[in-house]
Amino acid sequence: MGDEEERLATLAKYNVLDTEAEPQFDALVHAASQQLDAPISTISLIDARRQWFKARIGLDVAEGPIEESFCARVIEQDDVVVVPDATLDERFQDYPNVTGGTKIRFYAGAPLKMRNGARIGTICVVDVVPREGLDEEERVALEDLARRTVAALELRRDFDEARGEDAGPATDTQWLAQASEHLVKAWAALDLVGATAELARLEQVIVEVDALRLGAR
C-alpha cells in the first residue's frame, strides 16, 4: 500500500472528517495560537482532494483545496516544517492563499503521525507577516501539541470503537466505563478553563485511560 492509500485508509478509520467541532481540539488550536503568538492555527486533515479543518482559529473557511495546502506538503515529512516567508519559497509563492486571500507569509506545521505510522494531517500556525522561524522552545511546543492532537484522535477512535462493540464481560468493560466518566468530566471542563489548563486536563485523562487499560489486562 502506498503512502497516500495508507493515509486515506487510516483517515477513514478515525471517522472524523466533517464532524462537529469538539472542545478538546478547539483547545489545541487556541493553545498553538497563544504559545506561538500566531493569529491563525488549524488542525488540518488531508483527504484525497481537500484539506479539512477539524479545528481552527483565525479562519472562516472549513476546508480548502489540496492544491493550495501547505499541510499536504508537511505530511510528506516526519518533522516540523517552517516557512519563514511564503512569498520567497518556490513551493508556495504562487498559491492563491499567498498571493491573495489569507495572504499567508509565515507557516509552521507539525505532522500528525498515528499509531500505525500514517501521517493524516497537521497542527499548524500561520501569520500574515514574515518571521525568522521558530526558536527551540517554540518548535518543542508545536511538536508537543502535535503529540497531544494525535493522542486525542486515538482516544476518540478507541471510544468510538468500544461503543460499537458488543459488551463483553464486566472485567473487559470496567475500564471503559471509568474512562468514559473521566473523559466526559474533562470535556465539560474544557469550556470552563483556559487553554493551558484544558491541555493539562486532557493530558491527565489520557494518562488515566492508559493506566486503566493496563489494569484491565
The 8 nearest C-alpha neighbors of each residue, nearest first, counted from 0:
[[1, 4, 5, 2, 3, 6, 8, 7],
 [2, 0, 4, 3, 5, 6, 7, 117],
 [1, 3, 5, 4, 6, 0, 117, 118],
 [4, 2, 6, 5, 1, 7, 0, 47],
 [5, 3, 7, 1, 6, 2, 8, 0],
 [4, 6, 8, 2, 3, 7, 9, 1],
 [5, 7, 3, 9, 4, 117, 8, 119],
 [8, 6, 10, 4, 9, 5, 11, 3],
 [9, 7, 5, 11, 10, 6, 4, 12],
 [8, 10, 6, 12, 11, 7, 5, 13],
 [9, 11, 7, 13, 12, 8, 6, 119],
 [12, 10, 8, 9, 14, 13, 7, 15],
 [13, 11, 9, 10, 14, 8, 156, 15],
 [12, 14, 10, 11, 15, 156, 9, 152],
 [15, 13, 11, 12, 16, 10, 156, 18],
 [14, 16, 13, 18, 17, 10, 11, 53],
 [15, 17, 18, 14, 51, 53, 44, 11],
 [18, 16, 15, 19, 51, 53, 52, 14],
 [19, 17, 16, 15, 20, 53, 14, 21],
 [18, 20, 21, 17, 53, 15, 16, 54],
 [19, 21, 54, 18, 22, 53, 25, 24],
 [22, 20, 23, 24, 25, 19, 54, 53],
 [23, 21, 25, 24, 26, 189, 186, 20],
 [22, 24, 26, 25, 21, 27, 186, 189],
 [25, 23, 27, 26, 22, 21, 54, 28],
 [24, 26, 22, 54, 27, 28, 23, 29],
 [27, 25, 29, 23, 24, 194, 28, 22],
 [26, 28, 30, 24, 25, 29, 31, 23],
 [29, 27, 31, 30, 40, 25, 26, 41],
 [30, 28, 32, 26, 27, 31, 33, 25],
 [29, 31, 27, 33, 28, 32, 194, 34],
 [32, 30, 28, 34, 29, 33, 35, 27],
 [31, 33, 37, 29, 30, 36, 35, 40],
 [34, 32, 36, 30, 31, 35, 29, 37],
 [33, 35, 31, 36, 32, 30, 137, 140],
 [34, 36, 37, 33, 32, 31, 137, 124],
 [37, 35, 33, 32, 34, 38, 31, 124],
 [36, 38, 32, 35, 39, 126, 125, 124],
 [39, 37, 57, 126, 32, 125, 36, 40],
 [40, 38, 57, 125, 56, 37, 124, 32],
 [39, 41, 124, 56, 28, 123, 32, 55],
 [42, 40, 55, 123, 54, 122, 43, 28],
 [41, 43, 122, 54, 52, 53, 121, 55],
 [44, 42, 52, 121, 120, 51, 41, 50],
 [43, 45, 120, 51, 50, 119, 52, 46],
 [46, 44, 50, 120, 119, 49, 71, 43],
 [45, 47, 49, 48, 50, 44, 7, 51],
 [46, 48, 49, 45, 7, 65, 3, 50],
 [49, 47, 65, 46, 64, 50, 45, 66],
 [50, 48, 65, 64, 46, 63, 47, 45],
 [49, 51, 45, 63, 62, 44, 65, 46],
 [52, 50, 62, 44, 43, 61, 49, 53],
 [51, 53, 43, 54, 42, 61, 62, 55],
 [52, 54, 42, 43, 51, 20, 55, 44],
 [55, 53, 42, 52, 25, 41, 24, 20],
 [56, 54, 41, 40, 52, 28, 58, 42],
 [55, 57, 40, 39, 58, 41, 28, 29],
 [56, 58, 39, 38, 55, 40, 59, 41],
 [59, 57, 56, 60, 55, 39, 61, 40],
 [58, 60, 61, 57, 56, 55, 62, 101],
 [59, 61, 62, 58, 63, 52, 55, 51],
 [62, 60, 52, 51, 59, 63, 58, 55],
 [63, 61, 51, 50, 60, 52, 49, 64],
 [62, 64, 50, 49, 65, 51, 67, 61],
 [65, 63, 49, 66, 67, 50, 48, 68],
 [64, 66, 49, 68, 67, 48, 50, 63],
 [65, 67, 64, 68, 49, 48, 94, 71],
 [68, 66, 65, 64, 94, 69, 95, 96],
 [67, 69, 65, 70, 71, 66, 64, 50],
 [68, 70, 71, 72, 67, 73, 91, 106],
 [69, 71, 73, 68, 72, 121, 74, 120],
 [70, 72, 68, 69, 73, 74, 45, 65],
 [73, 71, 70, 69, 74, 75, 68, 76],
 [72, 74, 70, 75, 76, 71, 80, 110],
 [75, 73, 76, 110, 72, 118, 71, 120],
 [74, 76, 73, 72, 77, 71, 118, 110],
 [77, 75, 74, 73, 78, 110, 72, 79],
 [78, 76, 110, 75, 79, 74, 112, 73],
 [79, 77, 76, 109, 80, 110, 73, 142],
 [78, 80, 109, 108, 81, 110, 107, 77],
 [81, 79, 108, 107, 73, 78, 109, 82],
 [82, 80, 107, 106, 83, 132, 79, 108],
 [81, 83, 106, 84, 105, 85, 107, 80],
 [84, 82, 105, 130, 132, 131, 129, 81],
 [85, 83, 104, 129, 105, 86, 82, 87],
 [84, 86, 104, 88, 87, 92, 91, 82],
 [87, 85, 92, 84, 88, 104, 97, 91],
 [88, 86, 85, 84, 92, 89, 91, 83],
 [87, 89, 85, 90, 92, 91, 86, 84],
 [88, 90, 92, 91, 87, 93, 86, 85],
 [91, 89, 88, 92, 93, 85, 94, 87],
 [90, 92, 94, 89, 93, 88, 85, 86],
 [91, 93, 86, 85, 88, 89, 94, 87],
 [92, 94, 91, 95, 98, 97, 89, 86],
 [93, 95, 97, 96, 91, 92, 67, 98],
 [96, 94, 98, 97, 99, 93, 100, 67],
 [95, 97, 100, 101, 99, 94, 102, 98],
 [98, 96, 102, 103, 94, 95, 99, 92],
 [97, 99, 95, 96, 102, 94, 93, 92],
 [100, 98, 102, 96, 97, 95, 101, 103],
 [99, 101, 96, 102, 95, 97, 98, 103],
 [100, 102, 96, 103, 99, 97, 127, 98],
 [103, 101, 97, 99, 100, 96, 127, 98],
 [104, 102, 97, 127, 101, 96, 105, 126],
 [103, 105, 84, 85, 127, 129, 128, 126],
 [104, 106, 83, 126, 129, 84, 125, 82],
 [105, 107, 125, 82, 81, 124, 126, 83],
 [108, 106, 81, 124, 123, 80, 82, 125],
 [107, 109, 123, 80, 79, 122, 121, 124],
 [108, 110, 79, 121, 122, 145, 142, 123],
 [111, 109, 121, 74, 120, 112, 73, 118],
 [112, 110, 121, 120, 118, 145, 149, 119],
 [113, 111, 118, 117, 116, 110, 119, 114],
 [112, 114, 116, 115, 117, 118, 149, 111],
 [113, 115, 116, 112, 117, 153, 149, 150],
 [116, 114, 113, 117, 112, 9, 118, 5],
 [115, 117, 113, 114, 112, 118, 6, 5],
 [118, 116, 6, 113, 112, 115, 119, 5],
 [117, 119, 112, 111, 74, 120, 113, 6],
 [120, 118, 6, 44, 45, 111, 117, 10],
 [121, 119, 44, 111, 43, 45, 110, 118],
 [122, 120, 110, 111, 43, 109, 42, 123],
 [121, 123, 42, 109, 108, 41, 145, 43],
 [122, 124, 108, 40, 107, 41, 121, 109],
 [123, 125, 40, 107, 39, 106, 37, 108],
 [126, 124, 106, 39, 105, 37, 40, 107],
 [125, 127, 105, 128, 37, 104, 38, 103],
 [126, 128, 104, 103, 102, 105, 129, 125],
 [127, 129, 104, 126, 105, 130, 103, 84],
 [130, 128, 84, 105, 104, 83, 127, 131],
 [131, 129, 83, 132, 105, 128, 84, 104],
 [130, 132, 83, 129, 133, 84, 105, 82],
 [131, 133, 83, 130, 81, 134, 82, 105],
 [134, 132, 137, 138, 135, 131, 81, 136],
 [133, 135, 137, 136, 138, 132, 139, 131],
 [134, 136, 138, 137, 139, 133, 140, 132],
 [137, 135, 139, 138, 134, 140, 133, 141],
 [136, 138, 140, 134, 139, 135, 133, 35],
 [139, 137, 135, 141, 140, 136, 133, 134],
 [138, 140, 142, 136, 137, 141, 143, 135],
 [139, 141, 137, 143, 138, 142, 136, 144],
 [142, 140, 144, 138, 143, 139, 145, 137],
 [143, 141, 145, 139, 144, 140, 109, 138],
 [142, 144, 146, 140, 145, 141, 139, 147],
 [143, 145, 147, 141, 146, 142, 148, 140],
 [146, 144, 148, 142, 143, 147, 111, 122],
 [147, 145, 143, 149, 144, 148, 150, 142],
 [146, 148, 150, 144, 145, 149, 151, 143],
 [149, 147, 145, 151, 150, 146, 144, 152],
 [148, 150, 152, 146, 147, 151, 111, 153],
 [151, 149, 147, 153, 148, 152, 154, 146],
 [150, 152, 148, 154, 149, 153, 155, 147],
 [153, 151, 155, 149, 154, 150, 156, 148],
 [154, 152, 150, 156, 155, 151, 149, 157],
 [153, 155, 157, 151, 156, 152, 150, 158],
 [156, 154, 152, 158, 153, 157, 151, 159],
 [155, 157, 159, 153, 154, 158, 13, 160],
 [158, 156, 154, 160, 159, 155, 161, 153],
 [157, 159, 161, 160, 155, 156, 162, 154],
 [160, 158, 156, 162, 161, 157, 155, 163],
 [161, 159, 163, 157, 158, 162, 156, 164],
 [160, 162, 158, 164, 163, 159, 157, 175],
 [163, 161, 159, 160, 164, 158, 165, 166],
 [164, 162, 160, 161, 159, 165, 158, 166],
 [163, 165, 161, 162, 166, 160, 167, 159],
 [166, 164, 167, 163, 162, 161, 168, 160],
 [165, 167, 164, 168, 172, 169, 171, 162],
 [166, 168, 171, 165, 169, 172, 170, 164],
 [167, 169, 171, 170, 172, 166, 173, 165],
 [170, 168, 172, 171, 173, 167, 166, 174],
 [169, 171, 168, 173, 172, 215, 174, 167],
 [170, 172, 169, 168, 173, 167, 215, 174],
 [173, 171, 175, 169, 174, 170, 176, 167],
 [172, 174, 176, 175, 170, 169, 171, 177],
 [173, 175, 177, 211, 176, 172, 178, 215],
 [176, 174, 178, 172, 173, 177, 179, 161],
 [175, 177, 179, 173, 174, 178, 172, 180],
 [176, 178, 174, 180, 175, 179, 173, 181],
 [177, 179, 175, 181, 180, 176, 208, 174],
 [180, 178, 182, 176, 181, 177, 175, 183],
 [179, 181, 177, 183, 178, 182, 184, 176],
 [180, 182, 178, 184, 179, 183, 185, 204],
 [181, 183, 179, 185, 184, 180, 178, 186],
 [184, 182, 186, 180, 185, 181, 179, 187],
 [185, 183, 187, 181, 182, 186, 188, 180],
 [184, 186, 188, 182, 187, 183, 181, 200],
 [185, 187, 183, 189, 188, 184, 182, 22],
 [188, 186, 184, 185, 189, 183, 190, 191],
 [187, 189, 185, 191, 186, 190, 184, 192],
 [190, 188, 186, 197, 187, 191, 192, 22],
 [191, 189, 188, 192, 187, 22, 186, 193],
 [190, 192, 188, 189, 193, 187, 197, 196],
 [191, 193, 189, 190, 196, 197, 188, 194],
 [194, 192, 196, 195, 197, 191, 189, 190],
 [193, 195, 197, 196, 30, 26, 198, 29],
 [196, 194, 198, 197, 193, 199, 30, 192],
 [195, 197, 199, 198, 194, 193, 200, 192],
 [198, 196, 194, 200, 189, 195, 199, 193],
 [197, 199, 201, 200, 195, 196, 202, 194],
 [198, 200, 196, 202, 197, 201, 203, 195],
 [199, 201, 203, 197, 202, 198, 196, 185],
 [202, 200, 198, 204, 203, 199, 197, 205],
 [201, 203, 199, 205, 200, 204, 198, 206],
 [202, 204, 200, 206, 201, 205, 207, 199],
 [205, 203, 207, 201, 206, 202, 208, 181],
 [204, 206, 208, 202, 203, 207, 209, 201],
 [207, 205, 203, 209, 204, 208, 210, 202],
 [206, 208, 210, 204, 209, 205, 211, 203],
 [209, 207, 211, 205, 210, 206, 178, 204],
 [208, 210, 212, 206, 207, 211, 205, 213],
 [211, 209, 207, 213, 208, 212, 214, 206],
 [212, 210, 214, 208, 174, 209, 213, 207],
 [213, 211, 209, 215, 214, 210, 208, 174],
 [212, 214, 210, 211, 215, 216, 209, 208],
 [213, 215, 211, 212, 216, 210, 174, 209],
 [216, 214, 212, 213, 211, 174, 171, 170],
 [215, 213, 214, 212, 171, 170, 211, 174]]
